[in-house]
Amino acid sequence: MSNTEIVQKLWNLCDVLRDDGILMQMQLRKNLYITSAIRAQIECAD
């Protein structure tokens, strides 16, 4: 998964969370968790 794909997925998630009424602070927390999980998965694949 490329950096561009990861960024696009995170932006899409932000749109979904915002539409669901999630505050920006909660979005950041969720995105940091997801980013960490994606990075760990990528590192395991290498």
Secondary structure, 3 states (H helix, E strand, C coil): CCHHHHHHHHHHHHHHHHHCCCCHHHHHHHHHHHHHHHHHHHHHHC
